[in-house]
Amino acid sequence: MNEKYLKISDLNTYIKTMFDENPYLNKVYLRGEISNFKNHSRGHLYFTLKDESSRINAVMFYSSAITLKFAPEDGMNVLVEGRISCYPAQGTYQIYVEKMEPDGLGNLYIEFEKLKAKLAKEGLFLPEHKKALPKIPKRIGIITAPTGAAIKDIISTIKRRFPICETILFPALVQGRDAAPDIVKQIKEADSGNYNLDVLIVGRGGGSIEDLWAFNEEIVARAIYEAKTPIISAVGHEIDFTIADFVADMRAPTPTGAAEMAVPTTTEINNMLNSYEIRLNEFVHNLIHKNKLRLDNITSSFILKNPLSLYELKEQKLDNFIDTLNNNIMKRIDNYKLILTNLKSSYILKNPLSLFEIKKEKLIYSEKTLYHNINNIIVKHNHTYQILLNTLKLVNPLSILDKGYSLVMKNEEVIKDSANLKEHDKIDITFAKGKIKAEVQEVLNNK
């Protein structure tokens, strides 16, 4: 009765034989996008190939992987050649890849690289913007899903390493369309200053590139960059990289690694305190030794043993200064005495009136010279004046009146023709001496 029931291993082995003996499955060519890529320590490659509506597990053993001329990673579109077979241990079928070459990049990977380049150009990844983590945090904020392995690993690691540190969970969606806005909201809330956080851990467990995509959104990256609280990014596994990892102050390979970065262990604290104690003791000892040597030098100094020698030296310097000052004063006095003697013996000082006589003679000579020059100028200008006066008389139109002529004017105009006059006109007649007003009685013919 029991012979009709097969073992699971027998069934899976039979199915594997069917795959292996099918000629259509021994050489298969597929085009797809890499997801969930893992590079095993032994060099084997494990990943998923997918298209818009389906996926298949894939493995490429080390003997084939060493022939690759590129580094496979999530999001890459590739062309693969291999065979389809069953993995009996799990009862799943998969493609055993023998050859693989790039076929362009997947849409998600293109978006990832585009945003990464944009933010790098803006300087969001620069080391100078990274904030240092405190050595001994008192309170740590955690932004992740409230359930799952990530939050459990983080809290258990913190409690095990540094139990006095407080933790505050800010529950957030970490997958799906609404995950990115929810993560941003929780980052701003945790960074508001209301919780006095020393460190903030943002992350989730592993998954495909689609599962981790919320941490590749630009709004999440900018929220991390603008936060004042130091942030550790703990997204996925060690091989997973997101934009959040590049912009965060620290990147942890796993959520557990983030907890280990955030807090020290009690052993590390004790070692640090012991190190401080040793350094402090050495510093105090060196300071005491240095000051003791200084004190010994002072107490054994010649000045301290012979304090008067210091004053003797000063007294000697003072004597030198006094002698120098006296010598300078005497030299100055001698110079002034010599000047005074020269003044007293001078001719001017003995005969002061001689200076007056010299000045008087000069004044008389200057006075005579001045009068002579003035007289010459007057004579010269008087002669010029007479010449100009005679010339003026010659050209004076009124000088003809001295010969008996007269000047007839009407309305201040000179009358040259009797035709310009008529009876009873009022006229002015100017003589060589004097002037009269007259009235015309009769105008005679010009002829």
Secondary structure, DSSP 8 states (H G I E B T S, - for coil): -GGG---HHHHHHHHHHHHHH-TTTSSEEEEEEEEEEEE-TTS-EEEEEE-SS-EEEEEE-HHHHTT-SS---TTEEEEEEEEEEEETTTTEEEEEEEEEEEEEE-HHHHHHHHHHHHHHHHTTT-GGG-----SS-SEEEEEE-SSSHHHHHHHHHHHHH-TTSEEEEEE---SSTTHHHHHHHHHHHHTTSSS--SEEEEEE----TTTTGGGG-HHHHHHHHH-SS-EEEEESSTT---HHHHHSSEE-SSHHHHHHHHS--HHHHHHHHHHHHHHHHHHHHHHHHHHHHHHHHHHT-HHHH-HHHHHHHHHHHHHHHHHHHHHHHHHHHHHHHHHHHHHHT-HHHH-HHHHHHHHHHHHHHHHHHHHHHHHHHHHHHHHHHHHHHHHHHHT-GGGGGGGT--EEEETTEE---GGG--TT-EEEEE-SS-EEEEE--------
